[in-house]
Each structure stands twice: as structure tokens, then as C-alpha cells.
Amino acid sequence: MLRLHTFKDCLPGTPDPSGFVVKLMTVLRLAGVGHERIEVDNPAAGPKGKVPFIDDGGLLLGDTVLILEHLKKTRGVDLDRHLSPLQKAQSHALQRMLEERLYWACVYSRWMEPANAKIEDEIFFGDIPWPIRGFICRQAHKTVETALHHHGLGRHNREEIYAFGVSDIEAVALVLGDQDFLFGNEPSVADATAFGMLINIVGPDIPSPLKNAVVGSPTLMAYVQRMQVLFDGAAPRLEMEAA
């Protein structure tokens, strides 16, 4: 049985606080791959020190790209089978934009904005008693700030960071245009990736210029709603062990 390790379902408005987790959940649901969701307290327990990660019959795998490659080889999961070689290349570039920059802009909006950081503290550390909770929160914020700096995005000021993120959101809207999905009438891995990031921006009650950009785009709001319907309609089911 495939076991999917995720964050706790603790943030109203999104299936998981991580866009990467939502991406993988979406692929598994759309592909009809039965799985068991296991919520973890410590992402460091994963093979890459982060979530999501899977346990497939004792084989532990982290990173959504590597996990999807494994699922393609072992289960034939391929949401991109209808894409042309050019579209696959475009999908690759689009996903890297979403995961390597828009994601970090979202991280900034949650952890570096004082009002939003308090929301994050309550979500992730609310059950930890004071004064230990205060120490852990300060360490978590420092860790995120350091990660943003090393990534490079954190070296910019607030206005520049949000301008970068909004430009990524606008690029997604332009690629989508009047299509149902990013590459036509069928969802692909790029759609799962975009949904994971966008639902984590627009779904939770966490204000930011990123959220304003999504809410201000009827095209993207309709798209997120379509993806949400697909996600909800493809409910997970437990996978039976092969005979």
C-alpha cells in the first residue's frame, strides 16, 4: 500500500499547507492511485528532510519530481501523456517557475509578514506550551529567513519580492488564457503544480499582494475552482496489496 506522508490538515482553505503536498495529492487522485495519507509532525523524518514523501512497500522516496518518476515506472502514472514534446518542455519551465520562485514568495508572505507569522505560529506550534513555544517560533522564523536569503529572494525588499511573485501569477494566467487547463482540455502535472501553489495562496485567510493578484483574476479564480472540483471529486481510496 502506498503511504503518503504530509503535513497535518491544519490550515483551512487548502488540503495541505504545502503546495508540493497538494500537487502530489492531486496527481494521485486524478490518476486513481489508492493511498493512505499519514500526517507527520516532523518533516525531517523524510528521506529528503521534507514533505511530501512516500513509503511504497518499504521504499522511502522524497521530492515530488522523483516520486512522480517512480509512480510512472511502477504504476504507469503519466498525466502528461497527452502533451507534445514542446508542451512538456513548456510544462517543465512553468513548474520550475512556480516551485522555485512563486513558492518562496508565498513562504515570505506567510513567515516574514508579522501578522501572518502569528497565524503560522498558531497553526504549527499552537499546542506547544510557553516559554518553549516562543523559543521554537523564533527559531522557525530565523530558519525561514535564512532559507530565503540563501535562495536569493530574501535579499530583495518587500515590494520587489511581491512584484516577482505577482509577475509569476500573471504569467500563469496568460498561459492559461481561455483554456480549461494549462495545456488544453485535460489536466497535467503542471495543473497539479499550479493548483497546489494557487490554492495555498488564495484558499487560507492569509492576506498578501499574491492573494490579491489571484483574487483579482477571474481567469485564475475559475481555474482554481475547476481544479478544486476535480480534486474533491477524485476522492482517495485505499490500495489493495497485489495478490
C-alpha positions as CSV (number, residue, x, y, z in Angstrom):
1,M,0.0,0.0,0.0
2,L,1.3,3.4,-0.9
3,R,1.6,5.7,2.1
4,L,1.7,9.4,1.5
5,H,3.3,11.4,4.3
6,T,2.1,15.0,4.6
7,F,1.8,17.9,6.9
8,K,-1.3,17.9,9.2
9,D,-4.5,19.1,7.6
10,C,-4.4,22.2,9.8
11,L,-4.9,25.2,7.5
12,P,-8.5,25.9,6.5
13,G,-8.9,26.7,2.8
14,T,-6.3,24.3,1.5
15,P,-5.9,20.5,1.6
16,D,-2.4,20.9,3.0
17,P,-0.2,23.9,4.0
18,S,2.4,22.8,1.4
19,G,1.8,23.4,-2.3
20,F,4.1,20.4,-3.0
21,V,1.9,18.1,-1.0
22,V,-1.3,19.3,-2.7
23,K,0.5,18.8,-6.1
24,L,1.2,15.1,-5.3
25,M,-2.2,14.6,-3.7
26,T,-3.8,16.0,-6.9
27,V,-1.8,13.7,-9.2
28,L,-2.6,10.6,-7.1
29,R,-6.3,11.4,-7.0
30,L,-6.6,12.2,-10.8
31,A,-4.6,9.1,-11.6
32,G,-6.8,7.0,-9.4
33,V,-3.9,5.7,-7.3
34,G,-5.1,4.5,-4.0
35,H,-3.1,5.6,-1.0
36,E,-3.1,6.2,2.7
37,R,-2.4,9.7,4.0
38,I,-0.2,9.9,7.0
39,E,0.2,13.2,8.8
40,V,3.6,13.8,10.3
41,D,4.8,16.2,13.0
42,N,8.4,16.3,11.8
43,P,9.3,16.8,8.1
44,A,12.9,15.8,8.9
45,A,11.7,12.2,9.2
46,G,11.5,12.1,5.4
47,P,14.4,10.9,3.2
48,K,15.0,14.4,1.9
49,G,14.2,16.1,5.3
50,K,10.9,17.5,3.9
51,V,7.4,16.5,3.0
52,P,5.8,15.1,1.0
53,F,7.4,11.7,0.9
54,I,6.1,8.3,0.2
55,D,6.5,4.8,1.6
56,D,5.9,2.3,-1.2
57,G,6.3,-1.1,0.2
58,G,9.2,-0.1,2.4
59,L,10.8,2.1,-0.3
60,L,11.0,5.7,1.0
61,L,11.1,8.5,-1.6
62,G,11.1,12.2,-1.2
63,D,10.7,15.1,-3.7
64,T,7.7,15.3,-5.9
65,V,9.7,15.0,-9.1
66,L,11.4,11.8,-8.0
67,I,8.2,10.4,-6.6
68,L,6.3,11.1,-9.9
69,E,9.1,9.4,-11.8
70,H,8.8,6.4,-9.6
71,L,5.0,6.3,-10.0
72,K,5.4,6.4,-13.8
73,K,7.8,3.5,-13.8
74,T,5.9,1.3,-11.3
75,R,2.2,2.2,-11.9
76,G,2.1,3.9,-15.3
77,V,1.0,7.2,-13.8
78,D,1.5,9.9,-16.5
79,L,-0.7,12.9,-16.5
80,D,1.5,14.4,-19.3
81,R,0.9,11.6,-21.8
82,H,-1.3,13.9,-24.0
83,L,1.4,16.6,-24.2
84,S,3.6,17.2,-27.2
85,P,7.4,17.3,-26.7
86,L,7.3,21.1,-26.9
87,Q,4.4,21.3,-24.3
88,K,6.4,19.0,-22.0
89,A,9.3,21.4,-22.2
90,Q,7.0,24.4,-21.5
91,S,5.4,22.5,-18.6
92,H,8.9,21.9,-17.2
93,A,9.7,25.6,-17.3
94,L,6.3,26.6,-15.9
95,Q,6.7,24.2,-13.0
96,R,10.2,25.4,-12.1
97,M,8.9,29.0,-12.1
98,L,6.1,28.0,-9.7
99,E,8.2,25.9,-7.4
100,E,11.4,27.8,-7.4
101,R,10.2,31.4,-7.1
102,L,6.4,31.7,-6.6
103,Y,6.6,29.2,-3.8
104,W,9.3,31.2,-2.0
105,A,7.3,34.4,-2.4
106,C,4.4,32.6,-0.7
107,V,6.8,31.5,2.1
108,Y,7.8,35.1,2.5
109,S,4.1,36.2,2.7
110,R,3.4,33.7,5.5
111,W,6.5,33.9,7.6
112,M,8.0,37.4,7.1
113,E,4.8,39.4,7.4
114,P,4.4,39.9,11.2
115,A,0.6,39.5,11.2
116,N,0.7,36.4,9.0
117,A,3.6,34.9,11.0
118,K,1.4,34.8,14.1
119,I,-1.1,32.7,12.1
120,E,1.7,30.3,11.2
121,D,2.9,30.1,14.8
122,E,-0.6,29.2,15.9
123,I,-1.0,26.6,13.2
124,F,2.2,24.8,13.6
125,F,3.2,25.5,17.2
126,G,-0.1,26.3,19.0
127,D,-0.1,23.1,21.1
128,I,3.4,23.8,22.5
129,P,3.4,25.5,25.9
130,W,5.2,28.7,26.7
131,P,8.1,29.6,27.1
132,I,9.3,26.7,24.8
133,R,6.8,27.8,22.2
134,G,8.3,31.3,22.0
135,F,11.8,29.9,21.5
136,I,10.7,27.4,18.8
137,C,8.7,30.2,17.0
138,R,11.8,32.5,16.9
139,Q,14.0,29.7,15.7
140,A,11.5,28.7,13.0
141,H,11.3,32.3,11.7
142,K,15.1,32.6,11.7
143,T,15.3,29.4,9.8
144,V,12.9,30.6,7.1
145,E,14.6,34.0,6.9
146,T,17.9,32.3,6.4
147,A,16.5,29.9,3.7
148,L,15.0,32.9,1.9
149,H,18.3,34.7,2.0
150,H,20.3,31.7,0.7
151,H,17.7,31.2,-2.0
152,G,18.2,34.8,-3.1
153,L,14.6,36.0,-3.0
154,G,15.1,37.1,0.6
155,R,17.8,39.6,-0.4
156,H,15.2,41.8,-2.0
157,N,12.9,44.2,-0.3
158,R,9.2,43.5,0.3
159,E,7.9,45.4,-2.8
160,E,10.4,43.6,-5.1
161,I,9.6,40.2,-3.7
162,Y,5.8,40.6,-4.2
163,A,6.4,42.1,-7.7
164,F,8.3,38.9,-8.6
165,G,5.5,36.7,-7.3
166,V,2.7,38.7,-8.9
167,S,4.6,38.5,-12.3
168,D,4.7,34.7,-11.9
169,I,0.9,34.6,-11.2
170,E,0.2,36.8,-14.2
171,A,2.3,34.5,-16.4
172,V,0.2,31.5,-15.3
173,A,-3.0,33.5,-16.2
174,L,-1.6,34.3,-19.7
175,V,-0.5,30.7,-20.4
176,L,-4.0,29.5,-19.3
177,G,-5.9,32.0,-21.3
178,D,-9.4,30.7,-22.2
179,Q,-8.4,27.1,-21.9
180,D,-9.8,24.8,-19.2
181,F,-6.3,23.7,-18.2
182,L,-2.8,24.9,-18.9
183,F,-2.3,22.7,-21.9
184,G,-5.8,22.2,-23.3
185,N,-8.8,20.2,-22.2
186,E,-7.0,17.7,-19.9
187,P,-5.2,18.4,-16.6
188,S,-1.5,17.7,-16.5
189,V,1.2,17.7,-13.8
190,A,1.6,21.4,-14.5
191,D,-2.0,21.9,-13.4
192,A,-1.5,19.9,-10.3
193,T,1.6,22.1,-9.5
194,A,-0.3,25.3,-10.2
195,F,-3.3,24.2,-8.2
196,G,-1.0,23.3,-5.2
197,M,0.6,26.8,-5.2
198,L,-2.5,28.8,-6.0
199,I,-4.9,27.2,-3.5
200,N,-2.3,27.8,-0.8
201,I,-2.3,31.5,-1.8
202,V,-6.0,32.1,-2.3
203,G,-7.6,29.5,0.0
204,P,-6.4,30.3,3.5
205,D,-7.3,33.5,5.3
206,I,-3.8,34.9,4.9
207,P,-3.7,38.3,3.2
208,S,-0.9,39.3,0.8
209,P,-0.4,41.0,-2.6
210,L,-0.1,37.5,-4.0
211,K,-3.6,36.7,-2.9
212,N,-4.9,40.0,-4.3
213,A,-3.4,39.1,-7.7
214,V,-5.2,35.7,-7.8
215,V,-8.5,37.0,-6.5
216,G,-8.3,39.9,-9.0
217,S,-8.0,37.5,-11.9
218,P,-11.4,35.9,-12.9
219,T,-9.5,33.5,-15.1
220,L,-7.4,32.2,-12.3
221,M,-10.3,32.1,-9.8
222,A,-12.4,30.0,-12.2
223,Y,-9.3,27.8,-12.9
224,V,-8.7,27.1,-9.2
225,Q,-12.4,26.3,-8.7
226,R,-12.3,23.8,-11.6
227,M,-9.2,22.2,-10.1
228,Q,-10.9,22.1,-6.7
229,V,-13.9,20.3,-8.2
230,L,-11.6,17.7,-9.8
231,F,-9.6,17.3,-6.6
232,D,-12.8,16.8,-4.4
233,G,-14.4,14.5,-7.0
234,A,-11.4,12.2,-7.2
235,A,-11.6,11.0,-3.6
236,P,-8.6,8.9,-2.4
237,R,-9.2,5.2,-1.9
238,L,-7.1,2.6,-0.1
239,E,-5.0,0.5,-2.4
240,M,-5.2,-3.3,-2.0
241,E,-1.9,-5.2,-1.9
242,A,-1.2,-7.0,-5.1
243,A,-2.0,-10.7,-4.9
